[in-house]
Every structure is written in C-alpha cells, then in structure tokens.
C-alpha cells in the first residue's frame, strides 16, 4: 500500500474519531444539563411563593401514618421555609409511575397544590408533624345516584378535605357493555391487511347499522386482541379445550397466521341495551384475511379426518363463529377520596 493511501486512511480515521468524541461530549453535556434542571426544579422550598399571612391555609401530610392535618397559621408560617420536597428519580423509571402520598395544600378546604410521589429523595417538613391532628383517608366508589348523594353530603362539612374527585358523565350514559365481534384469520405475510384500519372501518359499519337507535356512544375503533400463532380449540358444554397431537400431546398451532378477535365498547342507557340485544349485526361484518373454506382446510390439515366430536366444522365454529355477542351490562361507578378529621364531632 502506498504511503499516500495510508496517510489518507489515517486522516479519515482521525476525523471520524474526533467527530464521535465531539458528539459524545455534546450528548453528555445535554443529558447532564437536563438532569440538573430536573434536580433544581424540585429542590426549592415548596411553599416559598404562598402568602401564609392570609387565612384558610391547611396542610395534610400522608407521607406516613398517622395522616395529619396542620391548619394553625402561626405553625405554617414558622415552617414555611423548612418544607423542602424533592421527588426521587426512581419515580421516572418505566413501570414505576407517580404516587399518591406526600403533602397537600388546601385553602378553605379546597385542594390548591400537592407534591406526591412513590418515592422522595428529600422530604423535609420542619416540626410540622407534631402540630398535626389525625385525619383518616376515606373513599366513595358508587353508581351515580348513590355517588351524587354521598358527595353532596360532604359539601358543607368543615372537617372534610377532598383529595381526588371524579366528575360524573354529562351525557347520561351510565352503563357500558362490550360487543364481541367475529374473529378473523390473517396470514402473517399478508401486506394488504392493517388491523388498525380494519378496526376503524369495522366500528364505523357497526355504528351505521344502529342509526335508528338513540341513547348510546361507541368508540371509533374496534379494538383487536391478537393471538400468534392461534391454537386450535374446541368448545363444548361451556368449556374450551385445546386440541393436541395424539402422539406428542403438543397443542396444534396454525403457524404463519394471526387470529384477530375484535371488540367494540359502548356507553349507553339501560333502555338502549335492552333494545340492541336482539339486533342483527351480521351486515356489519365483512371477513378479511382467509375465507371460511380456506380456514377449514387449514384446520382439517391439523386435526386429520373428522373423528367424533372433533370435526373441522366444530373447530371452526368454536374459533370463527360469525355471531356477534352482546356482553354483560355494567353500571358506571365513580370514585371520590377525602380526608376527614378523626376527632371531629
């Protein structure tokens, strides 16, 4: 190799090295800067901008039991600069999420601010806790009529501090159910099929078939549960049985295919549910993927000749029935969480 060629190669390698080093340093600088911003944004005194000379302020500490309420204005002002809360970086790990415990600020019993976390790196509150009065965390989880009544009964109580409230539906649809739609079988290498597009189109056709009904709201996408590869099953006497190879006892999968089971969620009135149960949805279903005869050929190839209860038709009906099934009706429930003074009369 000529000296000139060697020098060119070395020059290129040096340039690449310098570029990589420069990018790495820049990336490291950006990451460190972001981390410092996160840290500094959570180190400041929690109540530094609150004018505690005004009346009506109260704090609830539920970082550990017993939960306590501090509503003495002089105590709050004395400890104002001592309250420092810093959320731990552990809360930002995937799967961890935030928490529901920490410190809440109320004014005239209305929640105005909170610092809550699953884990705190810094939790400084001065000597607040020793001035606290015990409170108990309670909850309401009821259907609308009961929820409204119980929620309204709390409105004029001075010893109640609401931590979380669910707004009731404005449309009056207090019930929900799931419409289970026929399953389809699609080859994994079928580039013409898109399950998201299929779900939107399917949902649109179902809703259009109900144009003469009132009292419902449906999602705009029929959600899909996917099984890859699907296993052959047989349903009888209300139970589902996996079919197996007689010699190996292994289950029988349809390799290279995907089974898509679709569902559509409805919110509705009870009257709509009763009306829609006998509705014929069959015109809404246009089979995508493999046709019925193609699916039955695949099944026959797996199970062999029909044998007693195990037939290609029985397996097909167990897995690919064209029937729509209206699911069970559930009434919507609402949640409210609140603190109540333990020693209140």
Wavefront OBJ file of the C-alpha trace (Angstrom):
o trace
v 0.000 0.000 0.000
v 1.337 3.429 -0.968
v 2.307 5.932 1.718
v -0.182 8.463 0.320
v -3.043 5.954 0.650
v -2.028 5.107 4.213
v -1.986 8.793 5.159
v -5.457 9.350 3.647
v -6.887 6.389 5.599
v -5.298 7.597 8.844
v -6.659 11.111 8.267
v -10.172 9.769 7.724
v -9.943 7.664 10.903
v -8.772 10.688 12.926
v -11.654 12.796 11.600
v -14.171 10.055 12.471
v -12.685 9.736 15.975
v -12.902 13.491 16.581
v -16.495 13.610 15.317
v -17.556 10.733 17.557
v -15.808 12.254 20.565
v -17.389 15.636 19.906
v -20.894 14.154 19.559
v -20.430 12.097 22.723
v -19.297 15.148 24.714
v -22.235 17.199 23.405
v -24.712 14.433 24.248
v -23.233 14.036 27.729
v -23.462 17.790 28.279
v -27.134 17.832 27.211
v -28.006 14.892 29.473
v -26.243 16.400 32.471
v -27.968 19.709 31.831
v -31.376 18.051 31.703
v -30.704 16.153 34.915
v -29.592 19.330 36.680
v -32.766 21.086 35.539
v -34.842 18.258 36.973
v -32.952 18.427 40.238
v -33.052 22.197 40.609
v -36.737 22.321 39.706
v -37.621 20.122 42.660
v -35.263 21.435 45.344
v -36.933 24.762 46.078
v -38.967 25.307 49.219
v -42.446 24.037 48.475
v -44.367 26.971 49.998
v -41.950 29.785 49.147
v -44.493 31.625 46.936
v -47.521 31.126 49.199
v -48.686 34.070 51.312
v -49.431 32.299 54.581
v -50.390 35.561 56.230
v -53.762 35.063 54.559
v -56.348 32.904 56.278
v -57.679 29.495 55.410
v -54.499 27.541 54.628
v -54.041 23.949 55.783
v -51.635 21.114 55.003
v -52.247 17.397 55.058
v -49.275 15.073 55.461
v -49.892 11.497 54.390
v -46.272 10.504 53.804
v -46.608 8.097 56.729
v -49.240 7.071 59.241
v -50.972 8.560 61.066
v -52.003 11.078 58.420
v -52.232 14.563 59.948
v -53.753 17.969 59.276
v -51.931 21.197 60.154
v -54.136 24.301 59.968
v -52.515 26.572 62.576
v -51.423 29.681 60.651
v -48.541 30.509 63.003
v -47.138 26.990 62.760
v -47.348 27.088 58.964
v -45.554 30.452 58.750
v -42.829 29.279 61.146
v -42.148 26.216 58.997
v -42.730 27.788 55.580
v -39.058 27.824 54.532
v -38.346 24.454 56.124
v -40.646 22.464 53.846
v -38.457 21.081 51.049
v -39.615 18.220 48.898
v -37.648 16.583 46.113
v -39.071 13.691 44.114
v -36.647 10.802 43.624
v -35.591 9.875 40.105
v -36.966 6.400 40.895
v -40.445 7.760 40.117
v -39.438 8.241 36.486
v -38.448 4.641 35.854
v -40.737 2.774 33.408
v -43.423 0.898 35.291
v -42.951 2.870 38.500
v -45.086 5.948 37.902
v -46.065 8.540 40.450
v -47.583 8.011 43.863
v -50.468 9.291 45.929
v -48.660 10.193 49.149
v -46.814 13.290 50.249
v -48.085 16.765 51.083
v -51.300 18.525 50.039
v -52.082 22.224 50.405
v -55.677 23.357 50.991
v -57.272 26.739 51.298
v -60.739 26.883 52.824
v -60.850 23.080 52.419
v -60.191 23.254 48.647
v -57.112 21.485 47.272
v -54.824 24.033 45.592
v -51.479 22.227 45.321
v -49.780 18.931 46.093
v -46.418 17.224 45.922
v -46.987 13.486 45.703
v -44.648 10.655 44.796
v -43.963 6.986 45.241
v -40.502 7.833 46.492
v -38.886 11.061 47.782
v -35.158 11.760 47.885
v -35.776 14.767 50.126
v -38.767 15.185 52.420
v -38.162 17.974 54.927
v -41.122 19.415 56.835
v -39.604 21.031 59.899
v -41.560 20.157 63.056
v -44.958 20.248 61.320
v -45.962 16.727 62.190
v -46.007 17.229 65.953
v -48.570 20.014 65.469
v -50.855 17.851 63.366
v -54.295 16.480 64.109
v -55.011 12.956 62.843
v -57.113 12.524 59.705
v -58.439 9.389 58.071
v -58.455 8.738 54.329
v -61.864 7.565 53.147
v -63.363 6.857 49.745
v -66.621 6.610 47.850
v -66.955 4.232 44.886
v -70.582 4.041 43.846
v -73.024 4.309 40.967
v -74.179 7.812 40.043
v -77.295 8.143 42.199
v -75.520 6.961 45.354
v -72.308 8.818 44.472
v -74.099 12.139 43.932
v -75.932 11.815 47.222
v -72.832 10.914 49.219
v -70.694 13.570 47.506
v -73.278 16.295 48.141
v -73.478 15.301 51.809
v -69.806 16.339 52.189
v -70.168 19.836 50.723
v -70.885 21.774 53.916
v -68.665 19.837 56.299
v -65.706 21.807 57.640
v -63.784 18.674 58.608
v -63.661 17.229 55.062
v -60.719 17.701 52.661
v -61.212 16.171 49.211
v -58.103 14.572 47.713
v -59.494 13.302 44.412
v -62.865 13.597 42.735
v -64.377 12.026 39.610
v -66.721 14.130 37.520
v -69.945 12.413 36.511
v -70.869 11.953 32.864
v -72.751 14.828 31.278
v -74.349 12.701 28.554
v -76.349 10.454 30.875
v -74.796 7.214 29.628
v -74.346 5.449 32.945
v -73.978 1.919 31.559
v -71.412 0.150 29.406
v -71.012 -3.153 27.611
v -68.698 -4.744 25.080
v -69.833 -6.067 21.731
v -67.747 -9.131 20.901
v -67.278 -9.394 17.153
v -66.395 -12.397 14.944
v -62.728 -13.338 14.753
v -60.694 -13.362 11.570
v -57.607 -15.295 10.479
v -54.885 -13.453 8.573
v -51.620 -14.689 7.123
v -48.630 -13.021 8.763
v -47.186 -12.166 5.352
v -50.438 -10.518 4.183
v -49.261 -6.964 3.443
v -52.774 -5.874 2.402
v -54.184 -6.204 5.935
v -53.899 -3.468 8.562
v -55.648 -4.281 11.836
v -55.973 -0.613 12.838
v -57.685 0.340 9.577
v -59.839 -2.764 9.858
v -60.861 -1.768 13.407
v -61.893 1.743 12.370
v -63.832 0.516 9.346
v -65.496 -2.234 11.390
v -66.576 0.185 14.135
v -67.967 2.616 11.557
v -70.129 -0.076 9.940
v -71.436 -1.253 13.324
v -72.421 2.275 14.383
v -74.054 2.927 10.996
v -76.181 -0.188 11.461
v -77.549 1.408 14.647
v -78.539 4.714 13.051
v -82.182 4.241 14.063
v -81.265 3.878 17.767
v -80.632 6.570 20.357
v -79.066 6.564 23.806
v -75.558 5.295 23.093
v -71.994 6.276 22.325
v -69.458 3.889 20.801
v -65.711 4.075 20.401
v -64.484 4.776 16.877
v -62.177 1.760 16.771
v -62.957 -1.906 17.319
v -60.025 -2.988 19.479
v -58.257 -6.147 18.458
v -56.775 -8.952 20.556
v -54.184 -10.892 18.592
v -53.028 -14.486 19.017
v -49.853 -15.526 17.162
v -49.950 -18.326 16.220
v -53.524 -19.295 17.113
v -54.041 -22.655 18.811
v -56.864 -24.923 17.710
v -59.623 -25.246 20.306
v -62.970 -26.958 20.652
v -65.790 -25.530 22.756
v -68.333 -27.869 24.288
v -70.599 -27.760 27.330
v -69.473 -24.219 28.080
v -65.779 -25.153 28.329
v -62.862 -24.613 25.940
v -60.454 -27.455 25.167
v -57.109 -27.149 23.411
v -56.644 -29.752 20.711
v -53.435 -31.778 20.922
v -51.341 -34.159 18.887
v -52.180 -37.734 19.949
v -48.541 -38.827 19.885
v -46.690 -35.825 21.349
v -49.557 -34.231 23.342
v -48.435 -30.882 21.952
v -51.026 -28.228 21.122
v -51.914 -27.673 17.466
v -50.917 -24.170 16.273
v -51.646 -22.576 12.909
v -48.100 -21.403 12.196
v -47.748 -18.384 9.976
v -51.174 -16.951 10.858
v -52.683 -14.390 13.232
v -56.062 -14.651 14.958
v -57.729 -11.268 15.499
v -60.640 -11.069 17.922
v -62.407 -7.697 17.795
v -64.422 -5.860 20.439
v -66.297 -2.579 20.476
v -67.040 -0.707 23.712
v -70.414 1.006 24.134
v -71.560 3.553 26.724
v -75.313 3.759 26.836
v -78.617 3.950 28.633
v -80.201 0.832 30.044
v -83.070 1.175 27.544
v -80.633 1.092 24.595
v -79.001 -2.070 25.908
v -82.329 -3.887 26.093
v -83.198 -2.765 22.574
v -79.866 -3.682 20.993
v -79.535 -7.198 22.425
v -81.610 -8.797 19.620
v -80.130 -6.556 16.904
v -78.693 -8.311 13.825
v -75.117 -7.081 13.302
v -74.272 -9.586 10.564
v -74.312 -6.987 7.761
v -71.543 -5.096 9.592
v -69.102 -7.984 9.260
v -67.043 -8.369 6.112
v -64.459 -11.090 6.594
v -60.899 -10.039 5.945
v -57.969 -12.387 5.562
v -58.773 -16.035 4.875
v -62.222 -17.132 3.724
v -64.209 -19.828 5.536
v -63.254 -22.655 3.179
v -59.550 -21.748 3.412
v -59.671 -21.781 7.212
v -61.427 -25.133 7.279
v -58.753 -26.624 5.020
v -56.056 -25.489 7.478
v -57.989 -26.980 10.378
v -58.537 -30.279 8.552
v -54.827 -30.486 7.788
v -54.066 -30.178 11.525
v -56.699 -32.500 13.009
v -56.863 -35.073 10.230
v -60.156 -36.785 9.331
v -63.231 -35.883 11.372
v -63.410 -38.033 14.475
v -66.498 -37.994 16.683
v -66.884 -34.533 18.228
v -63.607 -33.296 16.758
v -64.576 -32.127 13.268
v -63.322 -29.266 11.148
v -66.776 -27.651 11.298
v -66.946 -27.896 15.100
v -63.463 -26.412 15.499
v -64.282 -23.669 13.003
v -67.453 -22.713 14.878
v -65.520 -22.688 18.143
v -62.968 -20.231 16.791
v -64.564 -18.348 13.914
v -68.276 -18.146 14.522
v -69.885 -15.294 12.573
v -72.093 -14.463 15.551
v -71.896 -11.163 17.417
v -72.225 -11.418 21.193
v -73.577 -8.569 23.308
v -71.654 -8.649 26.580
v -72.836 -8.141 30.130
v -74.168 -4.721 31.139
v -72.216 -2.810 33.799
v -73.276 0.366 35.548
v -70.676 3.145 35.695
v -69.140 3.815 39.106
v -67.449 6.992 40.313
v -64.700 7.490 42.871
v -64.071 10.220 45.429
v -61.286 10.193 48.034
v -61.264 12.517 51.011
v -59.614 13.107 54.369
v -61.735 13.512 57.484
v -60.640 14.666 60.903
v -60.669 11.695 63.262
v -61.632 13.740 66.295
v -64.355 15.747 64.530
v -67.840 15.741 66.037
l 1 2 3 4 5 6 7 8 9 10 11 12 13 14 15 16 17 18 19 20 21 22 23 24 25 26 27 28 29 30 31 32 33 34 35 36 37 38 39 40 41 42 43 44 45 46 47 48 49 50 51 52 53 54 55 56 57 58 59 60 61 62 63 64 65 66 67 68 69 70 71 72 73 74 75 76 77 78 79 80 81 82 83 84 85 86 87 88 89 90 91 92 93 94 95 96 97 98 99 100 101 102 103 104 105 106 107 108 109 110 111 112 113 114 115 116 117 118 119 120 121 122 123 124 125 126 127 128 129 130 131 132 133 134 135 136 137 138 139 140 141 142 143 144 145 146 147 148 149 150 151 152 153 154 155 156 157 158 159 160 161 162 163 164 165 166 167 168 169 170 171 172 173 174 175 176 177 178 179 180 181 182 183 184 185 186 187 188 189 190 191 192 193 194 195 196 197 198 199 200 201 202 203 204 205 206 207 208 209 210 211 212 213 214 215 216 217 218 219 220 221 222 223 224 225 226 227 228 229 230 231 232 233 234 235 236 237 238 239 240 241 242 243 244 245 246 247 248 249 250 251 252 253 254 255 256 257 258 259 260 261 262 263 264 265 266 267 268 269 270 271 272 273 274 275 276 277 278 279 280 281 282 283 284 285 286 287 288 289 290 291 292 293 294 295 296 297 298 299 300 301 302 303 304 305 306 307 308 309 310 311 312 313 314 315 316 317 318 319 320 321 322 323 324 325 326 327 328 329 330 331 332 333 334 335 336 337 338 339 340 341 342 343 344 345
